[in-house]
């Protein structure tokens, strides 16, 4: 793959773009506003929070996808709230052979299109919380998609300037579970760029596991304004988060995405992150829409489809949705 276009040059996309470009890959970025200006002026900029090292690399940036032209690989690294708009801009970037790698939070639109372990009766289920009118799947069908799960922490110090805080893990996999040539090639491309990239034959299970770990801390942080350590320290809030995680694990069992860990196991991992400000709380503080539907609304929709009661998840979704709406952060 000789050319990669990053759609969503924020924290996650900024890290991906900078490291791919530094490894010799020809990169472009679909961006706008201050981010576009910064990329045109400085190129990719990435600072390693631990070493202080600053990485720079060239990029072709535009707010017009027709100027960028078709790419071999398009990386969708936008917030779920911006997905519909981003997808509408994709067609000029897509050649018949172009692969679209999703590097986003929450349940993706292609989750039930195919996949090893997904019950046959759920194949083709469209999640209205993610793709209300089916326009996303119509533009980017599952056979064009390569699923990605990001397990690294990143932030943006200013538009067009990303910070890699911790981790380099990326999981890549075909929605149908196959070990395709393109999946192997993209995994190798990411490895050469310095990521700890692995190829999964159960990418839906990897997506669900990450969701299971962050679908509580994110909305609860918006409700409380608290960092993750304070959420874990409060026994009542802690217990509520555990209840939500148990419901999500039950849903996972019904859709072929079993989780071996207990909520307590996962809380130990979260505890190691210290006083973490979640991405959703960062968005809320900045007045940006929050990714509630993809992280929590989609879980409720799937639970209803498989007949799993989710009273705690329902409460979490309703309270966070109302809080967000009163602050102009949710439709």
Secondary structure as the mmCIF struct_conf table of DSSP 4:
data_model
#
loop_
_struct_conf.conf_type_id
_struct_conf.id
_struct_conf.beg_label_comp_id
_struct_conf.beg_label_asym_id
_struct_conf.beg_label_seq_id
_struct_conf.end_label_comp_id
_struct_conf.end_label_asym_id
_struct_conf.end_label_seq_id
STRN STRN1 UNK A 3 UNK A 7
BEND BEND1 UNK A 10 UNK A 10
HELX_RH_AL_P HELX_RH_AL_P1 UNK A 11 UNK A 22
TURN_TY1_P TURN_TY1_P1 UNK A 23 UNK A 24
STRN STRN2 UNK A 26 UNK A 30
HELX_RH_AL_P HELX_RH_AL_P2 UNK A 33 UNK A 42
STRN STRN3 UNK A 44 UNK A 48
TURN_TY1_P TURN_TY1_P2 UNK A 49 UNK A 51
STRN STRN4 UNK A 54 UNK A 57
STRN STRN5 UNK A 60 UNK A 62
BEND BEND2 UNK A 63 UNK A 63
HELX_RH_AL_P HELX_RH_AL_P3 UNK A 65 UNK A 68
STRN STRN6 UNK A 71 UNK A 76
HELX_RH_3T_P HELX_RH_3T_P1 UNK A 80 UNK A 82
HELX_RH_AL_P HELX_RH_AL_P4 UNK A 83 UNK A 88
TURN_TY1_P TURN_TY1_P3 UNK A 89 UNK A 89
HELX_RH_3T_P HELX_RH_3T_P2 UNK A 91 UNK A 93
STRN STRN7 UNK A 94 UNK A 103
BEND BEND3 UNK A 105 UNK A 106
TURN_TY1_P TURN_TY1_P4 UNK A 109 UNK A 113
BEND BEND4 UNK A 114 UNK A 114
TURN_TY1_P TURN_TY1_P5 UNK A 116 UNK A 117
HELX_RH_3T_P HELX_RH_3T_P3 UNK A 120 UNK A 122
TURN_TY1_P TURN_TY1_P6 UNK A 123 UNK A 124
TURN_TY1_P TURN_TY1_P7 UNK A 128 UNK A 130
TURN_TY1_P TURN_TY1_P8 UNK A 132 UNK A 133
BEND BEND5 UNK A 134 UNK A 134
HELX_RH_AL_P HELX_RH_AL_P5 UNK A 135 UNK A 139
BEND BEND6 UNK A 140 UNK A 140
HELX_RH_3T_P HELX_RH_3T_P4 UNK A 142 UNK A 144
STRN STRN8 UNK A 145 UNK A 158
TURN_TY1_P TURN_TY1_P9 UNK A 159 UNK A 160
STRN STRN9 UNK A 161 UNK A 174
TURN_TY1_P TURN_TY1_P10 UNK A 175 UNK A 176
HELX_RH_AL_P HELX_RH_AL_P6 UNK A 181 UNK A 192
TURN_TY1_P TURN_TY1_P11 UNK A 193 UNK A 194
STRN STRN10 UNK A 196 UNK A 200
BEND BEND7 UNK A 201 UNK A 201
HELX_RH_AL_P HELX_RH_AL_P7 UNK A 203 UNK A 214
TURN_TY1_P TURN_TY1_P12 UNK A 215 UNK A 216
HELX_RH_AL_P HELX_RH_AL_P8 UNK A 217 UNK A 224
HELX_RH_AL_P HELX_RH_AL_P9 UNK A 228 UNK A 233
BEND BEND8 UNK A 234 UNK A 234
HELX_RH_AL_P HELX_RH_AL_P10 UNK A 235 UNK A 254
TURN_TY1_P TURN_TY1_P13 UNK A 255 UNK A 256
BEND BEND9 UNK A 261 UNK A 261
HELX_RH_AL_P HELX_RH_AL_P11 UNK A 263 UNK A 271
TURN_TY1_P TURN_TY1_P14 UNK A 272 UNK A 273
BEND BEND10 UNK A 275 UNK A 275
HELX_RH_AL_P HELX_RH_AL_P12 UNK A 279 UNK A 285
TURN_TY1_P TURN_TY1_P15 UNK A 286 UNK A 287
HELX_LH_PP_P HELX_LH_PP_P1 UNK A 288 UNK A 290
HELX_RH_AL_P HELX_RH_AL_P13 UNK A 292 UNK A 292
HELX_RH_PI_P HELX_RH_PI_P1 UNK A 293 UNK A 297
HELX_RH_AL_P HELX_RH_AL_P14 UNK A 298 UNK A 306
TURN_TY1_P TURN_TY1_P16 UNK A 307 UNK A 307
HELX_RH_AL_P HELX_RH_AL_P15 UNK A 311 UNK A 326
TURN_TY1_P TURN_TY1_P17 UNK A 327 UNK A 328
#
